[in-house]
């Protein structure tokens, strides 16, 4: 994942933000692993990953998240969410 600097943040504040982000990733990962669902709606995935529709569609179009279409509905596989979380750590 590419990192870009937009603002200057004190080092201790940045370390705290990194720590908080890792904790959030861990909580999301454990939440996904404890459920028995094999796939999730796009709304559930956006909520779980804390991303918007544009980012979700980008991840689906690049194959980072695998989508399943059932009629007009789109679902994301649990395995692809887990792979995405593992790769973004």
N, C-alpha and C positions, 0 to 999 in steps of 0.2 A: 504494500500500500504506500502510495506516495504521500509525503508530508510537506505541507507548505506553511510558511510562517506569515501570519497576517498582523499579529500584534505582539508586543513584547510583554512577556509574563515573567514575574520573578520565579527563579528556579524552584523555591519551596512550594509555591502555588502550583507550578506545573507538575511537580512530583505528586502533589495531592490529587490533582486532576487525573493523572495517569493511574494512580492507585484506585480512585473512585471508578474510573472506566473499567479497570480489570475486575473490580467487584461486581459491577453491573453485568459485564460479559459472563461472569461466573454464575450470577443469579439467573440470567436468561438461559444459559446452557443447562443448568439444573432444572429449570422449569420445563424446558423442552424435553429433557430426558425422563422426567417423572410422569409425563402424560403418555397415554397409550395410543394417541392418534398417529396415523401414518402420514397424514397430510393436513395442511392448514389453509384457511382462507387467506386471501391477500391482506385483508384487514387484520387478522390475527398476526400475520408475519410482520406487518408494518408496526403494530403495537409492540410485539416482542422484541424486535430489533431496533426500535426507535428511529425508523427511517420513513421517508415520505414515498409517495407514489412514483415519483420520477426515479429515485434511487432503486426502488423495487423493480421497476420495469427494466432499468439498466442491468441489474443483476440477473434478471431472467433472460434478457437478450444475449448476454455474454455467456450464459450457461452456468454461472456461479450458483444460481438457484434453479432447480428443475421444476417446471410447471406441468401440471396435469389439467387438461380441459375436460370438463364433464358438461356437455351442452354449452351453455353460455358462461358457466362458472369456471373460474381458474383457481386451482389449488397448488400449493408448494409442498414438495415432499419433505418429511422430517429429516431424512438423511442428508439432503442437500443443505438444509439449514444448519445441521450439525457440522458438515464439512466447511461451510462458509465461516461459522464461528471459530472453528479450529484454525482456519487459514488466516483469520484476521487477528489472531493473538500474537 
